[in-house]
Amino acid sequence: MLPLTPTIATLLFVLGCLAGYRYRRVWKAEGPRWQLWLYGLVAAAALLILAFVPMATPG
């Protein structure tokens, strides 16, 4: 498995945060279920990748 570079890890973190924010807004507005699933899965996938894929070490 390829290690994450700091740039990719940062982008995944931002993507996960934005997806979580959108999930919460749709949930509070009682929006469409498909949007809840979409944003929830994107946020979960991004944060799980950050949790279980190792970071690249310099050198």
N, CA, C, O and CB atoms as a CASP TS submission, in Angstrom:
PFRMAT TS
TARGET T0000
AUTHOR 0000-0000-0000
METHOD Language model
MODEL 1
PARENT N/A
ATOM      1  N   MET     1       0.851  -1.178   0.000  1.00  0.00           N
ATOM      2  CA  MET     1       0.000   0.000   0.000  1.00  0.00           C
ATOM      3  C   MET     1       0.897   1.242   0.000  1.00  0.00           C
ATOM      4  O   MET     1       1.929   1.272   0.670  1.00  0.00           O
ATOM      5  CB  MET     1      -0.968  -0.003   1.232  1.00  0.00           C
ATOM      6  N   LEU     2       0.505   2.232  -0.734  1.00  0.00           N
ATOM      7  CA  LEU     2       1.291   3.455  -0.832  1.00  0.00           C
ATOM      8  C   LEU     2       1.104   4.315   0.411  1.00  0.00           C
ATOM      9  O   LEU     2      -0.022   4.486   0.878  1.00  0.00           O
ATOM     10  CB  LEU     2       0.904   4.244  -2.087  1.00  0.00           C
ATOM     11  N   PRO     3       2.183   4.854   0.948  1.00  0.00           N
ATOM     12  CA  PRO     3       2.042   5.750   2.105  1.00  0.00           C
ATOM     13  C   PRO     3       1.492   7.110   1.675  1.00  0.00           C
ATOM     14  O   PRO     3       1.647   7.529   0.528  1.00  0.00           O
ATOM     15  CB  PRO     3       3.400   5.930   2.821  1.00  0.00           C
ATOM     16  N   LEU     4       0.857   7.775   2.613  1.00  0.00           N
ATOM     17  CA  LEU     4       0.290   9.101   2.347  1.00  0.00           C
ATOM     18  C   LEU     4       1.371  10.169   2.472  1.00  0.00           C
ATOM     19  O   LEU     4       2.163  10.157   3.414  1.00  0.00           O
ATOM     20  CB  LEU     4      -0.879   9.403   3.316  1.00  0.00           C
ATOM     21  N   THR     5       1.393  11.072   1.530  1.00  0.00           N
ATOM     22  CA  THR     5       2.264  12.235   1.648  1.00  0.00           C
ATOM     23  C   THR     5       1.550  13.258   2.536  1.00  0.00           C
ATOM     24  O   THR     5       0.329  13.197   2.679  1.00  0.00           O
ATOM     25  CB  THR     5       2.614  12.842   0.233  1.00  0.00           C
ATOM     26  N   PRO     6       2.282  14.183   3.125  1.00  0.00           N
ATOM     27  CA  PRO     6       1.621  15.199   3.952  1.00  0.00           C
ATOM     28  C   PRO     6       0.576  16.020   3.195  1.00  0.00           C
ATOM     29  O   PRO     6      -0.444  16.401   3.770  1.00  0.00           O
ATOM     30  CB  PRO     6       2.655  16.126   4.530  1.00  0.00           C
ATOM     31  N   THR     7       0.818  16.294   1.926  1.00  0.00           N
ATOM     32  CA  THR     7      -0.146  17.061   1.137  1.00  0.00           C
ATOM     33  C   THR     7      -1.447  16.292   0.946  1.00  0.00           C
ATOM     34  O   THR     7      -2.530  16.848   1.126  1.00  0.00           O
ATOM     35  CB  THR     7       0.449  17.421  -0.222  1.00  0.00           C
ATOM     36  N   ILE     8      -1.345  15.014   0.582  1.00  0.00           N
ATOM     37  CA  ILE     8      -2.537  14.184   0.387  1.00  0.00           C
ATOM     38  C   ILE     8      -3.282  14.006   1.710  1.00  0.00           C
ATOM     39  O   ILE     8      -4.512  14.045   1.742  1.00  0.00           O
ATOM     40  CB  ILE     8      -2.152  12.805  -0.202  1.00  0.00           C
ATOM     41  N   ALA     9      -2.549  13.813   2.786  1.00  0.00           N
ATOM     42  CA  ALA     9      -3.179  13.656   4.097  1.00  0.00           C
ATOM     43  C   ALA     9      -3.941  14.922   4.491  1.00  0.00           C
ATOM     44  O   ALA     9      -5.041  14.844   5.037  1.00  0.00           O
ATOM     45  CB  ALA     9      -2.123  13.319   5.163  1.00  0.00           C
ATOM     46  N   THR    10      -3.361  16.069   4.217  1.00  0.00           N
ATOM     47  CA  THR    10      -4.028  17.333   4.527  1.00  0.00           C
ATOM     48  C   THR    10      -5.296  17.493   3.700  1.00  0.00           C
ATOM     49  O   THR    10      -6.334  17.907   4.217  1.00  0.00           O
ATOM     50  CB  THR    10      -3.082  18.516   4.278  1.00  0.00           C
ATOM     51  N   LEU    11      -5.209  17.165   2.420  1.00  0.00           N
ATOM     52  CA  LEU    11      -6.398  17.251   1.557  1.00  0.00           C
ATOM     53  C   LEU    11      -7.493  16.292   2.016  1.00  0.00           C
ATOM     54  O   LEU    11      -8.671  16.646   2.007  1.00  0.00           O
ATOM     55  CB  LEU    11      -6.022  16.949   0.099  1.00  0.00           C
ATOM     56  N   LEU    12      -7.111  15.080   2.418  1.00  0.00           N
ATOM     57  CA  LEU    12      -8.101  14.127   2.923  1.00  0.00           C
ATOM     58  C   LEU    12      -8.745  14.629   4.210  1.00  0.00           C
ATOM     59  O   LEU    12      -9.948  14.466   4.412  1.00  0.00           O
ATOM     60  CB  LEU    12      -7.452  12.762   3.162  1.00  0.00           C
ATOM     61  N   PHE    13      -7.947  15.236   5.075  1.00  0.00           N
ATOM     62  CA  PHE    13      -8.485  15.781   6.320  1.00  0.00           C
ATOM     63  C   PHE    13      -9.495  16.890   6.038  1.00  0.00           C
ATOM     64  O   PHE    13     -10.573  16.917   6.632  1.00  0.00           O
ATOM     65  CB  PHE    13      -7.350  16.311   7.207  1.00  0.00           C
ATOM     66  N   VAL    14      -9.151  17.797   5.142  1.00  0.00           N
ATOM     67  CA  VAL    14     -10.058  18.896   4.789  1.00  0.00           C
ATOM     68  C   VAL    14     -11.325  18.350   4.138  1.00  0.00           C
ATOM     69  O   VAL    14     -12.428  18.802   4.447  1.00  0.00           O
ATOM     70  CB  VAL    14      -9.358  19.899   3.839  1.00  0.00           C
ATOM     71  N   LEU    15     -11.171  17.380   3.239  1.00  0.00           N
ATOM     72  CA  LEU    15     -12.333  16.758   2.599  1.00  0.00           C
ATOM     73  C   LEU    15     -13.242  16.092   3.632  1.00  0.00           C
ATOM     74  O   LEU    15     -14.464  16.228   3.564  1.00  0.00           O
ATOM     75  CB  LEU    15     -11.878  15.726   1.555  1.00  0.00           C
ATOM     76  N   GLY    16     -12.649  15.373   4.585  1.00  0.00           N
ATOM     77  CA  GLY    16     -13.436  14.730   5.636  1.00  0.00           C
ATOM     78  C   GLY    16     -14.179  15.733   6.500  1.00  0.00           C
ATOM     79  O   GLY    16     -15.337  15.519   6.858  1.00  0.00           O
ATOM     80  N   CYS    17     -13.509  16.832   6.835  1.00  0.00           N
ATOM     81  CA  CYS    17     -14.147  17.878   7.644  1.00  0.00           C
ATOM     82  C   CYS    17     -15.304  18.545   6.896  1.00  0.00           C
ATOM     83  O   CYS    17     -16.378  18.752   7.461  1.00  0.00           O
ATOM     84  CB  CYS    17     -13.115  18.936   8.051  1.00  0.00           C
ATOM     85  N   LEU    18     -15.078  18.877   5.635  1.00  0.00           N
ATOM     86  CA  LEU    18     -16.138  19.506   4.843  1.00  0.00           C
ATOM     87  C   LEU    18     -17.323  18.569   4.631  1.00  0.00           C
ATOM     88  O   LEU    18     -18.475  18.997   4.694  1.00  0.00           O
ATOM     89  CB  LEU    18     -15.589  19.954   3.493  1.00  0.00           C
ATOM     90  N   ALA    19     -17.043  17.304   4.383  1.00  0.00           N
ATOM     91  CA  ALA    19     -18.130  16.334   4.206  1.00  0.00           C
ATOM     92  C   ALA    19     -18.904  16.155   5.506  1.00  0.00           C
ATOM     93  O   ALA    19     -20.129  16.035   5.484  1.00  0.00           O
ATOM     94  CB  ALA    19     -17.575  14.976   3.729  1.00  0.00           C
ATOM     95  N   GLY    20     -18.208  16.136   6.631  1.00  0.00           N
ATOM     96  CA  GLY    20     -18.888  16.035   7.921  1.00  0.00           C
ATOM     97  C   GLY    20     -19.747  17.252   8.212  1.00  0.00           C
ATOM     98  O   GLY    20     -20.840  17.140   8.767  1.00  0.00           O
ATOM     99  N   TYR    21     -19.240  18.415   7.832  1.00  0.00           N
ATOM    100  CA  TYR    21     -20.011  19.651   8.006  1.00  0.00           C
ATOM    101  C   TYR    21     -21.283  19.614   7.159  1.00  0.00           C
ATOM    102  O   TYR    21     -22.366  19.952   7.635  1.00  0.00           O
ATOM    103  CB  TYR    21     -19.156  20.882   7.631  1.00  0.00           C
ATOM    104  N   ARG    22     -21.139  19.202   5.903  1.00  0.00           N
ATOM    105  CA  ARG    22     -22.308  19.108   5.019  1.00  0.00           C
ATOM    106  C   ARG    22     -23.294  18.046   5.525  1.00  0.00           C
ATOM    107  O   ARG    22     -24.507  18.240   5.445  1.00  0.00           O
ATOM    108  CB  ARG    22     -21.865  18.775   3.574  1.00  0.00           C
ATOM    109  N   TYR    23     -22.777  16.928   6.042  1.00  0.00           N
ATOM    110  CA  TYR    23     -23.632  15.876   6.611  1.00  0.00           C
ATOM    111  C   TYR    23     -24.487  16.456   7.736  1.00  0.00           C
ATOM    112  O   TYR    23     -25.695  16.230   7.792  1.00  0.00           O
ATOM    113  CB  TYR    23     -22.774  14.688   7.139  1.00  0.00           C
ATOM    114  N   ARG    24     -23.845  17.203   8.624  1.00  0.00           N
ATOM    115  CA  ARG    24     -24.572  17.761   9.762  1.00  0.00           C
ATOM    116  C   ARG    24     -25.631  18.762   9.307  1.00  0.00           C
ATOM    117  O   ARG    24     -26.730  18.795   9.861  1.00  0.00           O
ATOM    118  CB  ARG    24     -23.599  18.431  10.735  1.00  0.00           C
ATOM    119  N   ARG    25     -25.311  19.578   8.306  1.00  0.00           N
ATOM    120  CA  ARG    25     -26.292  20.558   7.815  1.00  0.00           C
ATOM    121  C   ARG    25     -27.496  19.871   7.180  1.00  0.00           C
ATOM    122  O   ARG    25     -28.636  20.281   7.403  1.00  0.00           O
ATOM    123  CB  ARG    25     -25.638  21.505   6.798  1.00  0.00           C
ATOM    124  N   VAL    26     -27.247  18.824   6.385  1.00  0.00           N
ATOM    125  CA  VAL    26     -28.353  18.097   5.757  1.00  0.00           C
ATOM    126  C   VAL    26     -29.177  17.379   6.817  1.00  0.00           C
ATOM    127  O   VAL    26     -30.405  17.344   6.737  1.00  0.00           O
ATOM    128  CB  VAL    26     -27.825  17.087   4.713  1.00  0.00           C
ATOM    129  N   TRP    27     -28.507  16.811   7.802  1.00  0.00           N
ATOM    130  CA  TRP    27     -29.197  16.083   8.864  1.00  0.00           C
ATOM    131  C   TRP    27     -30.108  17.015   9.665  1.00  0.00           C
ATOM    132  O   TRP    27     -31.258  16.676   9.942  1.00  0.00           O
ATOM    133  CB  TRP    27     -28.180  15.409   9.796  1.00  0.00           C
ATOM    134  N   LYS    28     -29.588  18.195  10.037  1.00  0.00           N
ATOM    135  CA  LYS    28     -30.392  19.133  10.814  1.00  0.00           C
ATOM    136  C   LYS    28     -31.559  19.696  10.005  1.00  0.00           C
ATOM    137  O   LYS    28     -32.617  19.985  10.565  1.00  0.00           O
ATOM    138  CB  LYS    28     -29.520  20.269  11.317  1.00  0.00           C
ATOM    139  N   ALA    29     -31.375  19.853   8.693  1.00  0.00           N
ATOM    140  CA  ALA    29     -32.443  20.372   7.840  1.00  0.00           C
ATOM    141  C   ALA    29     -33.402  19.271   7.400  1.00  0.00           C
ATOM    142  O   ALA    29     -34.364  19.533   6.678  1.00  0.00           O
ATOM    143  CB  ALA    29     -31.851  21.058   6.618  1.00  0.00           C
ATOM    144  N   GLU    30     -33.137  18.029   7.840  1.00  0.00           N
ATOM    145  CA  GLU    30     -33.924  16.866   7.442  1.00  0.00           C
ATOM    146  C   GLU    30     -34.009  16.775   5.920  1.00  0.00           C
ATOM    147  O   GLU    30     -35.081  16.618   5.336  1.00  0.00           O
ATOM    148  CB  GLU    30     -35.335  16.932   8.054  1.00  0.00           C
ATOM    149  N   GLY    31     -32.842  16.878   5.312  1.00  0.00           N
ATOM    150  CA  GLY    31     -32.741  16.831   3.860  1.00  0.00           C
ATOM    151  C   GLY    31     -32.857  15.418   3.312  1.00  0.00           C
ATOM    152  O   GLY    31     -33.182  14.483   4.044  1.00  0.00           O
ATOM    153  N   PRO    32     -32.591  15.268   2.024  1.00  0.00           N
ATOM    154  CA  PRO    32     -32.720  13.967   1.374  1.00  0.00           C
ATOM    155  C   PRO    32     -31.764  12.929   1.954  1.00  0.00           C
ATOM    156  O   PRO    32     -30.615  13.229   2.279  1.00  0.00           O
ATOM    157  CB  PRO    32     -32.477  14.107  -0.112  1.00  0.00           C
ATOM    158  N   ARG    33     -32.262  11.710   2.073  1.00  0.00           N
ATOM    159  CA  ARG    33     -31.456  10.629   2.637  1.00  0.00           C
ATOM    160  C   ARG    33     -30.221  10.339   1.803  1.00  0.00           C
ATOM    161  O   ARG    33     -29.176  10.003   2.359  1.00  0.00           O
ATOM    162  CB  ARG    33     -32.287   9.373   2.767  1.00  0.00           C
ATOM    163  N   TRP    34     -30.310  10.460   0.484  1.00  0.00           N
ATOM    164  CA  TRP    34     -29.151  10.131  -0.350  1.00  0.00           C
ATOM    165  C   TRP    34     -27.986  11.070  -0.062  1.00  0.00           C
ATOM    166  O   TRP    34     -26.825  10.670  -0.149  1.00  0.00           O
ATOM    167  CB  TRP    34     -29.524  10.199  -1.837  1.00  0.00           C
ATOM    168  N   GLN    35     -28.297  12.325   0.284  1.00  0.00           N
ATOM    169  CA  GLN    35     -27.228  13.261   0.624  1.00  0.00           C
ATOM    170  C   GLN    35     -26.582  12.888   1.951  1.00  0.00           C
ATOM    171  O   GLN    35     -25.369  13.021   2.111  1.00  0.00           O
ATOM    172  CB  GLN    35     -27.768  14.692   0.684  1.00  0.00           C
ATOM    173  N   LEU    36     -27.386  12.423   2.905  1.00  0.00           N
ATOM    174  CA  LEU    36     -26.822  11.963   4.166  1.00  0.00           C
ATOM    175  C   LEU    36     -25.845  10.817   3.931  1.00  0.00           C
ATOM    176  O   LEU    36     -24.744  10.809   4.480  1.00  0.00           O
ATOM    177  CB  LEU    36     -27.935  11.526   5.124  1.00  0.00           C
ATOM    178  N   TRP    37     -26.253   9.853   3.113  1.00  0.00           N
ATOM    179  CA  TRP    37     -25.377   8.725   2.811  1.00  0.00           C
ATOM    180  C   TRP    37     -24.121   9.175   2.079  1.00  0.00           C
ATOM    181  O   TRP    37     -23.020   8.728   2.401  1.00  0.00           O
ATOM    182  CB  TRP    37     -26.118   7.689   1.979  1.00  0.00           C
ATOM    183  N   LEU    38     -24.275  10.044   1.114  1.00  0.00           N
ATOM    184  CA  LEU    38     -23.127  10.498   0.335  1.00  0.00           C
ATOM    185  C   LEU    38     -22.100  11.198   1.224  1.00  0.00           C
ATOM    186  O   LEU    38     -20.927  10.825   1.229  1.00  0.00           O
ATOM    187  CB  LEU    38     -23.582  11.438  -0.784  1.00  0.00           C
ATOM    188  N   TYR    39     -22.534  12.205   1.969  1.00  0.00           N
ATOM    189  CA  TYR    39     -21.610  12.957   2.808  1.00  0.00           C
ATOM    190  C   TYR    39     -21.067  12.106   3.953  1.00  0.00           C
ATOM    191  O   TYR    39     -19.897  12.227   4.318  1.00  0.00           O
ATOM    192  CB  TYR    39     -22.298  14.195   3.362  1.00  0.00           C
ATOM    193  N   GLY    40     -21.900  11.258   4.510  1.00  0.00           N
ATOM    194  CA  GLY    40     -21.441  10.393   5.593  1.00  0.00           C
ATOM    195  C   GLY    40     -20.388   9.400   5.137  1.00  0.00           C
ATOM    196  O   GLY    40     -19.401   9.176   5.838  1.00  0.00           O
ATOM    197  N   LEU    41     -20.588   8.804   3.972  1.00  0.00           N
ATOM    198  CA  LEU    41     -19.611   7.848   3.459  1.00  0.00           C
ATOM    199  C   LEU    41     -18.303   8.523   3.058  1.00  0.00           C
ATOM    200  O   LEU    41     -17.224   7.972   3.277  1.00  0.00           O
ATOM    201  CB  LEU    41     -20.188   7.102   2.272  1.00  0.00           C
ATOM    202  N   VAL    42     -18.395   9.708   2.472  1.00  0.00           N
ATOM    203  CA  VAL    42     -17.182  10.440   2.102  1.00  0.00           C
ATOM    204  C   VAL    42     -16.392  10.801   3.358  1.00  0.00           C
ATOM    205  O   VAL    42     -15.176  10.614   3.399  1.00  0.00           O
ATOM    206  CB  VAL    42     -17.533  11.718   1.294  1.00  0.00           C
ATOM    207  N   ALA    43     -17.069  11.314   4.374  1.00  0.00           N
ATOM    208  CA  ALA    43     -16.383  11.691   5.618  1.00  0.00           C
ATOM    209  C   ALA    43     -15.773  10.470   6.293  1.00  0.00           C
ATOM    210  O   ALA    43     -14.627  10.515   6.740  1.00  0.00           O
ATOM    211  CB  ALA    43     -17.356  12.392   6.581  1.00  0.00           C
ATOM    212  N   ALA    44     -16.523   9.391   6.369  1.00  0.00           N
ATOM    213  CA  ALA    44     -16.018   8.179   7.012  1.00  0.00           C
ATOM    214  C   ALA    44     -14.829   7.604   6.261  1.00  0.00           C
ATOM    215  O   ALA    44     -13.840   7.204   6.876  1.00  0.00           O
ATOM    216  CB  ALA    44     -17.119   7.134   7.114  1.00  0.00           C
ATOM    217  N   ALA    45     -14.916   7.559   4.937  1.00  0.00           N
ATOM    218  CA  ALA    45     -13.812   7.006   4.144  1.00  0.00           C
ATOM    219  C   ALA    45     -12.551   7.845   4.306  1.00  0.00           C
ATOM    220  O   ALA    45     -11.461   7.300   4.476  1.00  0.00           O
ATOM    221  CB  ALA    45     -14.203   6.926   2.659  1.00  0.00           C
ATOM    222  N   ALA    46     -12.690   9.153   4.255  1.00  0.00           N
ATOM    223  CA  ALA    46     -11.516  10.022   4.383  1.00  0.00           C
ATOM    224  C   ALA    46     -10.851   9.844   5.740  1.00  0.00           C
ATOM    225  O   ALA    46      -9.627   9.738   5.821  1.00  0.00           O
ATOM    226  CB  ALA    46     -11.908  11.491   4.180  1.00  0.00           C
ATOM    227  N   LEU    47     -11.638   9.810   6.797  1.00  0.00           N
ATOM    228  CA  LEU    47     -11.057   9.694   8.126  1.00  0.00           C
ATOM    229  C   LEU    47     -10.509   8.293   8.393  1.00  0.00           C
ATOM    230  O   LEU    47      -9.522   8.151   9.114  1.00  0.00           O
ATOM    231  CB  LEU    47     -12.091  10.052   9.175  1.00  0.00           C
ATOM    232  N   LEU    48     -11.130   7.254   7.827  1.00  0.00           N
ATOM    233  CA  LEU    48     -10.590   5.900   7.976  1.00  0.00           C
ATOM    234  C   LEU    48      -9.275   5.729   7.223  1.00  0.00           C
ATOM    235  O   LEU    48      -8.363   5.054   7.701  1.00  0.00           O
ATOM    236  CB  LEU    48     -11.603   4.873   7.486  1.00  0.00           C
ATOM    237  N   ILE    49      -9.184   6.334   6.060  1.00  0.00           N
ATOM    238  CA  ILE    49      -7.917   6.286   5.320  1.00  0.00           C
ATOM    239  C   ILE    49      -6.824   6.964   6.130  1.00  0.00           C
ATOM    240  O   ILE    49      -5.710   6.449   6.229  1.00  0.00           O
ATOM    241  CB  ILE    49      -8.059   6.962   3.931  1.00  0.00           C
ATOM    242  N   LEU    50      -7.140   8.117   6.711  1.00  0.00           N
ATOM    243  CA  LEU    50      -6.140   8.819   7.523  1.00  0.00           C
ATOM    244  C   LEU    50      -5.741   7.991   8.741  1.00  0.00           C
ATOM    245  O   LEU    50      -4.595   8.050   9.184  1.00  0.00           O
ATOM    246  CB  LEU    50      -6.678  10.185   7.970  1.00  0.00           C
ATOM    247  N   ALA    51      -6.677   7.227   9.278  1.00  0.00           N
ATOM    248  CA  ALA    51      -6.392   6.457  10.480  1.00  0.00           C
ATOM    249  C   ALA    51      -5.532   5.232  10.194  1.00  0.00           C
ATOM    250  O   ALA    51      -4.700   4.863  11.023  1.00  0.00           O
ATOM    251  CB  ALA    51      -7.681   6.032  11.134  1.00  0.00           C
ATOM    252  N   PHE    52      -5.716   4.589   9.032  1.00  0.00           N
ATOM    253  CA  PHE    52      -5.101   3.274   8.827  1.00  0.00           C
ATOM    254  C   PHE    52      -4.024   3.207   7.746  1.00  0.00           C
ATOM    255  O   PHE    52      -3.348   2.186   7.620  1.00  0.00           O
ATOM    256  CB  PHE    52      -6.154   2.305   8.495  1.00  0.00           C
ATOM    257  N   VAL    53      -3.852   4.260   6.973  1.00  0.00           N
ATOM    258  CA  VAL    53      -2.791   4.260   5.952  1.00  0.00           C
ATOM    259  C   VAL    53      -1.607   5.031   6.520  1.00  0.00           C
ATOM    260  O   VAL    53      -1.769   6.164   6.975  1.00  0.00           O
ATOM    261  CB  VAL    53      -3.288   4.898   4.587  1.00  0.00           C
ATOM    262  N   PRO    54      -0.436   4.442   6.500  1.00  0.00           N
ATOM    263  CA  PRO    54       0.722   5.120   7.107  1.00  0.00           C
ATOM    264  C   PRO    54       1.165   6.355   6.322  1.00  0.00           C
ATOM    265  O   PRO    54       0.961   6.457   5.113  1.00  0.00           O
ATOM    266  CB  PRO    54       1.888   4.152   7.217  1.00  0.00           C
ATOM    267  N   MET    55       1.771   7.276   7.045  1.00  0.00           N
ATOM    268  CA  MET    55       2.324   8.483   6.430  1.00  0.00           C
ATOM    269  C   MET    55       3.713   8.185   5.893  1.00  0.00           C
ATOM    270  O   MET    55       4.432   7.343   6.430  1.00  0.00           O
ATOM    271  CB  MET    55       2.370   9.655   7.443  1.00  0.00           C
ATOM    272  N   ALA    56       4.083   8.884   4.828  1.00  0.00           N
ATOM    273  CA  ALA    56       5.420   8.735   4.253  1.00  0.00           C
ATOM    274  C   ALA    56       6.437   9.397   5.188  1.00  0.00           C
ATOM    275  O   ALA    56       6.195  10.480   5.720  1.00  0.00           O
ATOM    276  CB  ALA    56       5.489   9.363   2.816  1.00  0.00           C
ATOM    277  N   THR    57       7.557   8.740   5.375  1.00  0.00           N
ATOM    278  CA  THR    57       8.612   9.321   6.195  1.00  0.00           C
ATOM    279  C   THR    57       9.707   9.884   5.290  1.00  0.00           C
ATOM    280  O   THR    57      10.059   9.270   4.283  1.00  0.00           O
ATOM    281  CB  THR    57       9.195   8.268   7.174  1.00  0.00           C
ATOM    282  N   PRO    58      10.237  11.034   5.643  1.00  0.00           N
ATOM    283  CA  PRO    58      11.303  11.604   4.810  1.00  0.00           C
ATOM    284  C   PRO    58      12.582  10.779   4.919  1.00  0.00           C
ATOM    285  O   PRO    58      12.928  10.263   5.982  1.00  0.00           O
ATOM    286  CB  PRO    58      11.581  13.064   5.214  1.00  0.00           C
ATOM    287  N   GLY    59      13.264  10.674   3.793  1.00  0.00           N
ATOM    288  CA  GLY    59      14.552   9.999   3.829  1.00  0.00           C
ATOM    289  C   GLY    59      14.630   8.750   3.129  1.00  0.00           C
ATOM    290  O   GLY    59      15.686   8.117   3.113  1.00  0.00           O
TER
END
